[in-house]
Amino acid sequence: LFDRSGCPIFDFVGRLERFDDDMQIVLNQIQSPELQKYFDRHRNDGIHDKSTSFGKRKKEKDHSGLLTQVYHSPEIVEMVAAEFQRDFEVLRYNNREIPS
C-alpha cells in the first residue's frame, strides 16, 4: 500500500466487506455512466455472488476469526502480522483477526 518512502500508492482502498458501498465511491469519483449502469444492472445477478470464496458466507464458514485458525502456526501469524503491520494499522484492522 506504500512506496519505499512511506507514501500511499493508491488514492482509495476499498474493503471487500463493504464492496457495494466502496464500489459506489469509486464510480462516483470516475463519473462513468457506462460503468454505473453496468454495476447497477449486475449488482444482484450473481456476478458478485456473496457465496464465493471472497463472499461473506464462505468467509464466515472457513476463515473468520483468529489468524491462528487459518495459519495454524504462531510463527506464521507473527510473520504475517509483522510483514503487513503498517497495512493493518492504516486500515484499522486487528493484526490477529480476519475481518468479518
Secondary structure by P-SEA (a helix, b strand, c coil): cccccccccccbbbbccaaaaaaaaaaaaaccaaaaaaaaaccccccccccccccaaaaaaccccccccccccaaaaaaaaaaaaaaaaaaccccccccc
